[in-house]
């Protein structure tokens, strides 16, 4: 497979094509401004194709290709593996399967058609070949989140024992309404994206005027700049490490195991931030509207007035006491 420099996956009877190209050791999606493809999903595609096992030869007459679903116009899938000059190394057509899981397959370069059982599972959309998980932050690691949207700027903080969340500078006479504040605080517990585009392709109509910053207990901060266009939400993501002091070994002193572990953890966190920024810099992600709603929720939707205490009921003796 090292000689493969590209893959084309055509579906919907020739109407849709996804193109994967190799750049260096990795594959990218040409349909998505060369966004990096997920290695595991590329491997899954290749392994599915390698696992095809034919049962018997059905025909070698090209007149039968259309009826068997292995022609350009009728095939469920057309897969082609390309060399670095864009020429086909190998490829094949796969028909749709019947109720028993049987289908037909034909090499692009041949007329022979073979029956197969359990045809390969092939994904046809470019987004099927990316890792759509943007962030996955455990709430136990989160110290605070800062939200800025519209006229609102507020900070939610974890309590000292991390059992709950509180609002920094809660207004007098206000309290949390329901549990919406927890959804805001934990919005990065599983943040996925639906689509991606290069930042250079985004028009000036996109106004990234809201921000969501999540600070972790290891001093990592994840920041999202958010824009709303029509009914769709978009985000640019970045990370930072707040401790800018260099990691140095103290000359002439023996460091404790605890100190060494702390330095190792800091170096790992710094490396993780660098890798995160390298992967996501220059990209704009379309995120689910429901999740975007948590990221930019106005403070007014999180709070309500503190209910006035109910008047105490008169004691039975007071009720029976005659009036003067």
Secondary structure as the mmCIF struct_conf table of DSSP 4:
data_model
#
loop_
_struct_conf.conf_type_id
_struct_conf.id
_struct_conf.beg_label_comp_id
_struct_conf.beg_label_asym_id
_struct_conf.beg_label_seq_id
_struct_conf.end_label_comp_id
_struct_conf.end_label_asym_id
_struct_conf.end_label_seq_id
TURN_TY1_P TURN_TY1_P1 UNK A 2 UNK A 3
STRN STRN1 UNK A 6 UNK A 11
TURN_TY1_P TURN_TY1_P2 UNK A 12 UNK A 15
STRN STRN2 UNK A 16 UNK A 23
TURN_TY1_P TURN_TY1_P3 UNK A 24 UNK A 25
STRN STRN3 UNK A 26 UNK A 29
HELX_RH_3T_P HELX_RH_3T_P1 UNK A 30 UNK A 32
TURN_TY1_P TURN_TY1_P4 UNK A 33 UNK A 34
STRN STRN4 UNK A 35 UNK A 36
HELX_LH_PP_P HELX_LH_PP_P1 UNK A 37 UNK A 38
HELX_RH_AL_P HELX_RH_AL_P1 UNK A 39 UNK A 50
TURN_TY1_P TURN_TY1_P5 UNK A 51 UNK A 51
STRN STRN5 UNK A 54 UNK A 59
HELX_RH_3T_P HELX_RH_3T_P2 UNK A 62 UNK A 64
HELX_RH_AL_P HELX_RH_AL_P2 UNK A 65 UNK A 68
TURN_TY1_P TURN_TY1_P6 UNK A 69 UNK A 69
BEND BEND1 UNK A 71 UNK A 71
TURN_TY1_P TURN_TY1_P7 UNK A 72 UNK A 74
BEND BEND2 UNK A 76 UNK A 76
STRN STRN6 UNK A 77 UNK A 82
TURN_TY1_P TURN_TY1_P8 UNK A 84 UNK A 85
BEND BEND3 UNK A 86 UNK A 86
STRN STRN7 UNK A 88 UNK A 94
HELX_LH_PP_P HELX_LH_PP_P2 UNK A 95 UNK A 97
TURN_TY1_P TURN_TY1_P9 UNK A 99 UNK A 100
BEND BEND4 UNK A 101 UNK A 101
STRN STRN8 UNK A 102 UNK A 107
TURN_TY1_P TURN_TY1_P10 UNK A 108 UNK A 109
STRN STRN9 UNK A 113 UNK A 117
BEND BEND5 UNK A 118 UNK A 118
BEND BEND6 UNK A 125 UNK A 125
HELX_RH_3T_P HELX_RH_3T_P3 UNK A 126 UNK A 129
BEND BEND7 UNK A 130 UNK A 130
STRN STRN10 UNK A 133 UNK A 135
HELX_RH_3T_P HELX_RH_3T_P4 UNK A 139 UNK A 141
STRN STRN11 UNK A 142 UNK A 149
TURN_TY1_P TURN_TY1_P11 UNK A 150 UNK A 151
STRN STRN12 UNK A 152 UNK A 158
TURN_TY1_P TURN_TY1_P12 UNK A 160 UNK A 161
BEND BEND8 UNK A 162 UNK A 164
STRN STRN13 UNK A 165 UNK A 167
TURN_TY1_P TURN_TY1_P13 UNK A 168 UNK A 169
HELX_LH_PP_P HELX_LH_PP_P3 UNK A 170 UNK A 171
TURN_TY1_P TURN_TY1_P14 UNK A 172 UNK A 173
STRN STRN14 UNK A 174 UNK A 176
TURN_TY1_P TURN_TY1_P15 UNK A 178 UNK A 179
HELX_RH_AL_P HELX_RH_AL_P3 UNK A 180 UNK A 185
TURN_TY1_P TURN_TY1_P16 UNK A 186 UNK A 188
BEND BEND9 UNK A 189 UNK A 190
STRN STRN15 UNK A 191 UNK A 198
HELX_RH_3T_P HELX_RH_3T_P5 UNK A 199 UNK A 201
TURN_TY1_P TURN_TY1_P17 UNK A 204 UNK A 205
STRN STRN16 UNK A 210 UNK A 216
TURN_TY1_P TURN_TY1_P18 UNK A 217 UNK A 218
BEND BEND10 UNK A 219 UNK A 219
STRN STRN17 UNK A 220 UNK A 229
TURN_TY1_P TURN_TY1_P19 UNK A 230 UNK A 231
STRN STRN18 UNK A 232 UNK A 241
BEND BEND11 UNK A 242 UNK A 242
BEND BEND12 UNK A 245 UNK A 245
HELX_LH_PP_P HELX_LH_PP_P4 UNK A 249 UNK A 250
TURN_TY1_P TURN_TY1_P20 UNK A 251 UNK A 252
HELX_LH_PP_P HELX_LH_PP_P5 UNK A 254 UNK A 256
HELX_RH_AL_P HELX_RH_AL_P4 UNK A 257 UNK A 280
TURN_TY1_P TURN_TY1_P21 UNK A 281 UNK A 282
STRN STRN19 UNK A 283 UNK A 287
HELX_RH_AL_P HELX_RH_AL_P5 UNK A 289 UNK A 295
TURN_TY1_P TURN_TY1_P22 UNK A 296 UNK A 296
HELX_RH_3T_P HELX_RH_3T_P6 UNK A 299 UNK A 301
TURN_TY1_P TURN_TY1_P23 UNK A 302 UNK A 302
STRN STRN20 UNK A 303 UNK A 305
HELX_LH_PP_P HELX_LH_PP_P6 UNK A 306 UNK A 315
HELX_RH_AL_P HELX_RH_AL_P6 UNK A 316 UNK A 320
BEND BEND13 UNK A 321 UNK A 321
HELX_LH_PP_P HELX_LH_PP_P7 UNK A 322 UNK A 323
#
